[in-house]
Amino acid sequence: MEMKKQWNRKTGRGVAVLAAAGFLIAGMVCGCSRQTGTEQSSGAVSTEESTIAPSKPETKESTESEKPSREPESTIASFPGETEEEPQETETETEEFPEEEAEVSILTATDIHYLSQELTDGGNHFQYMVEHGDGKIVTYIDQITDAFVEETIRRSPDVLILSGDLTLDGEKQSHQELARKLEKIEENGITVLVVPGNHDINNHHAARFKGDERLPAEFTTPEEFREIYRHFGYDEAISEDPTSLSYVYELDDDTWFLMLDSCQYKQKALVGGAILSDTYDWIERMLEEAWDTGADVIPVAHHNLLDESEIYVDDCTIEHSEQLVEMLEEWDVPLFLSGHLHVQHTKQSEDGRGIWEMVTSSLATPACQFGILSYWHGGSFAYRTAQLDVQDWAKRHNRKEQDLQEFDRFKGPFLRRVFYNQSYDALSRIDTLSEDQRLRMSNLYSDLNYHYYQGTAYKIRDAVLKNPDYQLWMGDGYSSILADYVQYIIRDAERDYNKVRED
């Protein structure tokens, strides 16, 4: 590899860096998910349908005529050990950096997993997929998306960033409907920028749901993706990468958004992320041009730049991302925005000396959060999350569904129930555990994983360590792979991952 001399914007010194090599950084390993026995249960990005068997309690089966995706009976339900309604978290305010004083105000949301309501009748197969999936509230994703569109217009940021997995499984009809919703935001003078996620393009799992059946639906090609979202970054881009769906959008003279396509979909959609060597060459040219014009660069991708999780690594972190980290840091890029993990998380490289990454949790998964980024030219920023108030939206629009009217009460138990099912199913394979032990361990797992997804596991870490049911996980439960996951959450529960401030 040739050595290239670049100017370090932080130190003012010339530094030697490796130029991008002429090879393809790609590959695929097993999915970005955990395995529970022979079943796959992912908190992130599996394109396969969940097959976790029902556990206690069984939910009421729906019929086609009830059409629960539109106006279902309430699915608020309890499971053994569930607590009463919790107080709702409010957004983390950053008083030192008031949003209205920011030079650039940004909203970022990810992993909407929008599904056209025309592709489901709310029948048994659809409801089973929702209740025993990975925590996405697909039943109400149309309403959640509408509420988010209104919230974005109300906040009126300079730009809305959507970092991939725009649709459930890349259904063309879902993309088209979502694009029509995004047009309302741009009609209010707010720039919308999108990049694809691993679910969005050439996804052969695109489906429609009818009764007890899951039937094929038309998926979306790369060319169709660009055409559908042409008004959300692509047509206005100052540069497009010829080898991917990456582009650069110039918000103003001082701010460029480097929108990176980190997905692999040449033949069919793969879970993991990778960037082509030709794309690396294009990225470096864009960074150099930005430096020459004095513009700050804010990069965005679907997959993670850093190893944000010990559990979700293989297909969550961009393959060989150390090359991208080095390149961005040499050009003094302060932050990176991503999604894919479905877990709220933030991390800084080089033990607190390098680039920050903000991984915003899935808008479709409770607590239905989005990110608020206040940015100052030169690299200062403040990031925090806020929870979408679906309940207020439902009341203002006179929605009759109980789950929407009482969304604050519905969303937490919904996600906890999904996690409870994951644990109970895994522990049911361990003969040395009693039924009472399985129930208690599943309750603890559900509570701990719920807080992990919100980025707030630090709040209950000490209580979990003192809980005798935690010792069950470390004993007989340790033969389950979920025990490794429980251990990781405890190690990772160091702070609130919902806010970052960098002066």
C-alpha positions in Angstrom: 0.0 0.0 0.0 1.3 3.5 -0.8 1.8 6.0 2.0 0.0 9.3 1.6 0.7 12.5 3.5 -2.2 14.4 4.9 -2.7 17.4 7.1 -4.1 16.7 10.6 -6.7 19.3 11.2 -6.6 18.9 15.0 -2.8 19.0 15.6 -1.7 21.0 12.5 0.9 18.3 11.8 1.4 16.2 8.8 0.7 12.5 9.5 1.3 9.4 7.4 -1.8 7.3 6.7 -2.4 4.3 4.6 -4.2 5.0 1.3 -7.3 2.9 0.6 -6.3 -0.4 -0.9 -7.7 -1.6 -4.2 -9.7 -4.5 -2.9 -13.3 -5.2 -1.9 -14.1 -5.1 1.8 -17.0 -7.4 2.0 -18.1 -10.7 3.4 -20.8 -12.4 5.3 -20.8 -14.2 8.5 -23.7 -15.5 10.6 -26.4 -12.9 11.4 -26.1 -10.0 13.8 -28.1 -11.9 16.3 -28.1 -14.2 19.2 -29.0 -17.9 19.0 -31.3 -19.3 21.6 -31.1 -23.0 21.1 -31.9 -23.7 17.5 -34.1 -20.6 17.2 -33.0 -17.1 16.2 -34.1 -14.2 18.3 -32.4 -10.9 17.3 -32.6 -7.6 19.0 -31.3 -6.1 15.7 -31.5 -7.1 12.1 -32.3 -10.6 11.2 -34.1 -10.8 7.9 -35.5 -14.2 8.9 -38.9 -14.5 10.5 -38.9 -15.4 14.2 -40.1 -18.8 15.2 -39.9 -18.4 19.0 -42.7 -20.6 20.4 -45.4 -19.0 22.6 -44.8 -19.0 26.3 -47.0 -17.9 29.2 -49.4 -16.3 28.9 -50.8 -17.1 25.4 -52.3 -14.0 23.7 -55.7 -13.9 22.2 -55.7 -15.2 18.6 -57.0 -12.7 16.1 -59.0 -13.5 13.0 -59.0 -11.9 9.5 -62.3 -10.2 10.1 -61.0 -8.4 13.2 -58.1 -6.8 11.2 -56.1 -5.9 14.3 -53.5 -4.0 12.3 -56.0 -1.2 11.8 -58.3 -1.2 14.9 -57.3 -4.2 17.1 -58.7 -5.0 20.4 -56.2 -4.1 23.1 -53.1 -6.3 23.3 -52.1 -4.9 26.7 -51.5 -8.0 28.7 -49.5 -9.1 31.7 -47.0 -11.9 32.2 -45.8 -13.5 35.5 -44.0 -11.0 37.6 -44.8 -7.9 35.4 -44.7 -4.7 37.3 -47.3 -2.0 37.2 -47.1 0.9 34.8 -43.8 2.7 35.0 -43.3 6.4 35.0 -42.4 7.5 31.5 -38.9 8.8 30.7 -38.7 12.3 29.3 -36.2 13.5 26.8 -32.7 14.3 28.2 -32.3 18.1 28.2 -28.9 19.5 27.5 -29.1 22.9 29.1 -25.5 23.9 28.2 -26.4 23.5 24.5 -30.0 24.7 24.1 -31.4 23.2 20.8 -32.6 26.6 19.6 -29.1 28.1 19.8 -27.4 25.4 17.7 -25.9 26.4 14.4 -27.3 23.2 12.9 -30.2 21.3 14.4 -30.6 17.7 13.3 -33.2 15.0 14.1 -32.0 11.5 13.5 -34.2 8.4 13.4 -33.5 4.9 12.2 -34.9 1.4 11.7 -38.5 2.5 11.2 -39.3 -0.9 9.5 -42.4 0.6 7.9 -44.9 -1.8 6.5 -47.7 -0.8 4.1 -51.0 -1.5 5.7 -52.1 -2.9 2.4 -49.7 -5.7 2.9 -51.3 -7.1 6.0 -54.8 -8.0 7.1 -53.7 -8.3 10.7 -54.4 -12.1 10.7 -52.9 -14.8 12.8 -49.5 -15.0 11.0 -48.9 -11.3 11.2 -49.9 -11.1 14.9 -47.6 -14.0 15.8 -44.7 -12.3 13.9 -45.3 -9.2 16.0 -45.7 -10.8 19.4 -42.8 -13.2 18.9 -40.4 -11.1 16.9 -37.7 -8.8 18.0 -39.8 -6.1 19.6 -40.9 -3.9 16.7 -44.5 -2.7 17.1 -45.3 -3.3 13.4 -49.0 -3.5 14.2 -49.0 0.3 14.7 -46.1 1.3 12.5 -48.3 3.4 10.2 -49.5 5.4 13.2 -46.1 5.7 14.8 -44.7 7.0 11.5 -47.5 9.6 11.1 -46.8 10.7 14.7 -43.1 11.1 13.9 -43.8 13.1 10.8 -45.9 15.5 12.8 -43.2 15.7 15.6 -40.5 16.5 13.0 -42.6 19.3 11.6 -43.3 20.6 15.0 -39.6 20.7 16.0 -38.6 22.1 12.6 -35.0 21.0 12.5 -32.6 22.0 9.7 -32.5 18.3 8.6 -34.0 14.9 9.3 -31.6 12.0 8.9 -33.0 8.5 8.4 -30.2 5.9 8.7 -31.7 2.8 7.0 -34.0 -0.1 7.5 -36.8 2.2 6.3 -39.1 -0.8 5.6 -39.9 -4.1 7.3 -38.3 -6.2 4.6 -37.8 -4.0 1.6 -41.3 -4.2 0.2 -41.6 -1.8 -2.8 -45.0 -0.7 -1.7 -43.8 0.1 1.8 -41.0 2.3 0.4 -43.4 4.1 -1.9 -45.8 4.8 0.9 -43.1 6.0 3.3 -41.7 8.3 0.7 -45.1 10.0 0.3 -45.2 10.5 4.1 -41.7 12.1 4.0 -42.9 14.5 1.3 -45.0 16.2 4.0 -41.8 17.0 6.0 -40.1 18.6 3.0 -43.2 20.6 2.1 -42.6 22.3 5.5 -39.1 23.4 4.5 -37.2 20.6 6.3 -34.5 18.7 4.5 -34.9 14.9 4.6 -31.9 12.6 3.9 -32.0 8.8 3.7 -29.6 5.9 3.3 -30.6 2.2 2.8 -30.4 -0.4 5.5 -29.8 -4.1 5.1 -33.6 -4.8 5.0 -34.3 -2.3 2.2 -32.9 -3.5 -1.1 -33.0 -6.9 -3.0 -34.6 -8.4 0.1 -36.1 -11.7 -1.0 -38.0 -11.9 2.4 -40.3 -9.1 1.3 -43.8 -10.4 2.2 -47.5 -9.7 2.7 -49.6 -11.3 5.3 -53.0 -12.9 4.8 -54.7 -14.9 7.5 -52.4 -17.8 8.4 -50.1 -17.2 5.4 -47.0 -15.2 4.7 -46.9 -14.6 0.9 -44.2 -13.0 -1.3 -44.3 -9.3 -2.0 -42.4 -7.3 -4.6 -39.0 -6.3 -3.4 -37.0 -3.2 -4.3 -33.9 -2.9 -6.5 -31.1 -0.4 -6.0 -32.2 1.6 -9.0 -35.8 1.7 -7.6 -34.6 2.7 -4.2 -32.8 5.7 -5.6 -35.8 6.7 -7.7 -38.3 6.4 -4.9 -36.1 8.5 -2.6 -34.7 10.8 -5.2 -36.1 13.9 -3.5 -34.5 12.9 -0.1 -30.9 13.6 -0.8 -30.0 12.0 -4.1 -31.2 14.6 -6.7 -29.7 17.4 -4.6 -26.4 15.7 -3.8 -23.2 17.5 -4.7 -21.6 14.1 -5.4 -22.7 10.5 -5.7 -20.5 7.5 -5.4 -20.6 5.6 -8.7 -20.3 2.2 -7.0 -22.9 2.5 -4.3 -25.9 4.5 -3.1 -23.6 6.8 -1.1 -23.7 10.6 -1.6 -22.8 13.9 -0.2 -25.4 16.5 0.7 -24.4 20.1 1.3 -26.7 21.6 3.9 -24.9 25.0 3.8 -21.4 26.3 3.1 -20.1 24.9 6.4 -21.9 21.6 6.7 -21.7 18.5 4.5 -23.5 15.2 5.2 -21.6 12.1 4.1 -24.4 9.6 3.5 -22.8 6.2 3.3 -24.4 3.1 1.8 -22.9 0.3 4.0 -25.2 -2.5 2.8 -24.5 -5.6 0.7 -27.3 -6.4 -1.8 -25.6 -7.3 -5.1 -27.5 -10.6 -5.5 -29.7 -10.4 -2.4 -29.8 -8.6 0.9 -27.1 -9.6 3.4 -27.2 -8.7 7.0 -23.7 -7.4 7.5 -22.1 -4.1 6.4 -19.1 -3.5 4.2 -17.7 -0.7 2.1 -16.1 -1.1 -1.4 -12.5 -0.1 -1.9 -13.7 2.3 -4.7 -16.1 3.8 -2.3 -13.2 4.4 0.2 -11.4 6.3 -2.6 -14.5 8.4 -3.2 -14.9 9.0 0.6 -11.4 10.3 0.8 -11.8 12.6 -2.1 -15.0 14.0 -0.5 -13.2 14.6 2.9 -10.4 16.4 1.1 -12.8 18.6 -0.8 -14.6 19.4 2.4 -11.3 20.4 4.0 -10.4 22.6 1.1 -13.7 24.4 1.3 -13.7 24.6 5.1 -16.8 22.5 5.6 -17.5 20.2 8.5 -18.4 16.6 7.6 -21.1 14.6 9.4 -21.0 11.0 8.2 -24.1 8.7 8.4 -24.5 4.9 7.8 -26.8 2.1 8.7 -24.2 -0.2 10.1 -22.0 0.7 13.1 -18.6 2.2 12.8 -17.4 0.9 16.2 -17.9 -2.4 18.0 -20.8 -1.1 20.0 -21.7 -4.5 21.5 -19.8 -7.6 22.4 -22.8 -9.7 21.4 -23.8 -8.0 18.2 -20.4 -7.6 16.3 -20.1 -9.8 13.3 -22.9 -8.3 11.2 -23.4 -5.0 13.1 -20.0 -3.3 12.8 -18.9 -2.4 9.2 -16.4 -5.0 8.2 -12.8 -3.8 8.6 -14.2 -0.5 9.8 -10.9 0.4 11.4 -9.9 1.8 7.9 -12.9 4.1 7.9 -12.3 5.1 11.6 -8.7 6.0 10.7 -9.7 8.0 7.6 -12.4 10.0 9.4 -10.2 10.7 12.4 -7.3 11.9 10.2 -9.7 14.5 8.7 -10.9 15.5 12.2 -14.5 14.3 11.8 -16.0 14.4 15.3 -19.0 12.1 15.1 -20.7 9.4 13.2 -24.5 8.5 13.1 -25.8 5.0 12.7 -28.6 2.5 13.6 -29.0 -1.2 12.9 -28.5 -2.3 16.5 -32.0 -1.4 17.7 -30.3 -0.7 21.0 -29.6 2.9 22.2 -25.8 3.2 22.5 -23.0 5.7 22.2 -19.2 5.1 22.2 -16.0 7.0 21.5 -13.0 5.3 19.9 -9.5 5.2 21.3 -10.5 5.2 24.9 -12.1 8.6 24.9 -9.8 10.4 22.4 -11.3 9.7 19.0 -14.5 9.9 17.0 -17.9 9.6 18.7 -20.6 7.3 17.4 -24.2 7.7 18.2 -26.3 4.6 17.6 -30.0 5.6 17.8 -32.4 2.9 18.8 -35.2 1.8 16.5 -38.1 4.1 16.2 -40.3 1.0 15.8 -39.2 -0.5 19.1 -40.2 0.9 22.5 -39.5 3.4 23.8 -39.8 4.6 20.2 -37.0 7.0 20.5 -35.3 9.4 18.1 -32.1 11.5 18.4 -31.7 15.2 18.7 -28.3 16.5 17.6 -27.2 20.1 18.1 -24.1 20.9 16.2 -21.7 23.8 16.2 -19.2 24.4 13.4 -15.7 23.3 14.4 -16.9 20.0 15.9 -18.8 20.8 19.1 -22.1 19.0 19.5 -24.7 17.8 22.0 -26.7 14.6 21.4 -29.7 13.4 23.3 -32.8 11.2 22.7 -36.5 11.9 23.0 -39.4 9.5 23.1 -42.1 9.9 20.5 -45.4 10.8 22.2 -47.7 8.5 20.2 -50.4 8.7 22.9 -50.7 12.4 22.5 -50.9 12.0 18.7 -53.6 9.4 19.1 -55.8 11.6 21.3 -55.4 14.6 19.0 -56.5 12.5 16.1 -59.3 10.8 17.9 -58.0 7.3 17.4 -60.2 4.6 19.0 -57.6 1.8 19.5 -57.0 1.3 23.2 -53.3 0.5 22.6 -52.8 3.9 21.0 -55.0 5.8 23.5 -52.9 4.2 26.2 -49.6 3.9 24.4 -47.5 4.9 27.4 -49.0 1.9 29.2 -48.9 -0.4 26.2 -45.3 -0.1 24.9 -43.3 -1.1 27.9 -45.2 -4.3 28.7 -45.2 -5.2 25.0 -41.4 -5.2 24.7 -41.0 -6.9 28.1 -43.3 -9.6 26.9 -41.3 -10.2 23.8 -38.1 -10.5 25.8 -39.8 -12.7 28.4 -40.8 -15.1 25.6 -37.2 -15.2 24.3 -35.9 -16.2 27.7 -38.6 -18.7 28.6 -38.2 -20.5 25.3 -34.4 -20.8 25.8 -34.7 -21.9 29.4 -37.3 -24.5 28.7 -34.5 -26.6 27.2 -32.7 -26.8 30.5 -34.0 -29.8 32.4 -32.3 -28.9 35.7 -34.4 -25.7 36.1 -37.8 -25.8 37.8 -40.8 -24.0 36.3 -40.6 -21.4 39.1 -36.9 -20.8 38.3 -37.6 -20.3 34.6 -40.4 -17.8 35.4 -38.2 -15.8 37.8 -35.1 -15.8 35.5 -37.3 -14.8 32.5 -38.7 -11.9 34.5 -35.2 -10.7 35.4 -34.0 -11.1 31.8 -37.0 -9.2 30.5 -36.4 -6.3 32.8 -32.6 -6.1 32.2 -32.9 -6.4 28.4 -35.7 -3.8 28.4 -33.4 -1.3 30.1 -30.5 -2.3 27.8 -32.6 -1.4 24.7 -33.4 2.0 26.2 -29.7 2.7 27.0 -30.5 2.8 30.8 -29.3 -0.6 32.1 -27.0 1.4 34.6 -30.2 2.2 36.5 -30.8 -1.3 37.6 -27.3 -2.9 37.5 -26.7 -2.9 41.2 -30.2 -4.3 42.0 -29.8 -7.1 39.4 -26.4 -8.1 40.9 -28.1 -8.4 44.3 -31.1 -10.3 42.9 -30.9 -14.1 43.7 -32.4 -14.8 40.3 -29.2 -13.3 38.7 -27.3 -16.1 40.5 -29.5 -18.6 38.8 -28.4 -17.2 35.4 -24.8 -17.6 36.5 -25.5 -21.2 37.7 -27.8 -23.6 35.9 -28.8 -20.9 33.5 -25.3 -20.5 32.3 -25.7 -23.4 29.9 -27.9 -21.0 27.9 -26.3 -18.5 25.5 -28.6 -15.8 27.0 -26.4 -16.0 30.1 -23.5 -14.6 28.2 -25.8 -11.8 27.0 -26.9 -11.1 30.6 -23.3 -10.9 31.7 -22.5 -8.5 28.8 -25.3 -6.1 29.7 -24.1 -6.0 33.3 -20.5 -5.2 32.1 -21.8 -2.5 29.7 -24.2 -0.9 32.2 -21.7 2.0 33.0 -23.7 5.1 32.1 -26.7 6.7 30.4 -26.3 6.1 26.6 -28.9 8.6 25.8 -26.7 11.7 25.8 -23.3 12.9 24.7 -21.7 16.3 24.9 -18.5 17.2 23.2 -17.0 20.7 23.5 
